[in-house]
Amino acid sequence: MSFASDVKKELTMLDISKADNARAELSALMRMNGSLGLANMHFTLNVQTENAATARRILSLLQKFYDVNSEISVRRQMKLKKNNLYVVRITQDVDKLLDDLRIFENFELLPTIPDSWLADEGMARSYLRGAFLAAGSVNNPETSRYHFEIYSLYEEQANQLEQLINQFDLNAKTVERRSGYIVYLKEAEKIADMLNVIGATEAMLKFEDVRIVRDMRNSVNRLVNAEQANIEKTVTASQKQVDDIEFLDDELGLHKLPENLREMAQIRLSHREEPLSELGKYVTGGSISKSGVNHRLRKISQLADELRTGGSVPKILR
């Protein structure tokens, strides 16, 4: 079972005692997954989902808060993934139900929920929970990049979902896709907060545990990579210094170097793998700093480069 399925299963097990919160959750579920039909001059409503727990959730809320005839049927999809499709069918007082859920009013489809629902925190959380159950997804933090989304066919609905999510300071954004709109979150901390907002506490804790371990592992890897890069840089620089010193020795002899440079050249040849910070302690006249060591070795390299490119002996060595 996927992480998103685990989240939805947890959400469907939450108990709702307030009728307004049930209204908000059902409104999202039916607004996003419902379709109207007409039979014997009466409206019928079908709410479809691929998630069995979500279908049971819809039926449970209807039975608890509304006096309507409802049932679940199952059919197998014949295209794409060929998953089971669960259909909650309502055949009685559909117009009254849709009116109470603020989906359909006076034979007119309402594209968004009332602003008063957005102002009530419990209803806002419940509506977002229903929207996620209907058309939401969240990536498994153990195997994928961080991503949370809710899909909508309609721009106005997506914009309201974005606004509603951002009431909780979550920085949601909306992007248009060929077949609709996606309201999404990318930041790990915001996704964890969103799971908490809709009531998926256990999933949020699991998400946070995985995120912390991943972040710690990434931090360790960055430190190891940085240390490895520093080691490679030190080894490369040391080899270049040794090559320059051996070149000067072969071409002219180290005895022609000024005394301070000759001593540093001999120290580097004797201690090829040590960092600059350690070479200064081998100077006979008293230890010198890392910058002093670096200055002398850089001078040696400059002399070697002048001899290589100019073909004549630098003045300081004549």
Buried (B, 14 or more C-beta within 10 A) or exposed (E): EEBBBBBBBBBBEBEBEEEBBBBBBBBBBBBBBBEBEEEEEEBBBBBBBBBBBBBBBBBBBBEEBBEBEBEBEEEEEEEEEEEEBBBBBBBBBBBEBBBBBBBBEEEEEBEBBEEEBBEBEEBBBBBBBBBBBBBBBBBBBEEEEBBBBBBBEBEEBBBBBBBBBEBBEBBBEBEEEEEBBBBBBBEBBBBBBBBBBBBBEBBBEBBBEBBEEBEEEEEEEEEEEEEEEEEEEBEEBBEEBBEBBBBBBEEBEBEBBBEBBBBBBBBBBEBEEBBBEBBBEBBEEEEBEEEBBBEBBEBBBEBBEBBEEEEEBBEEBE
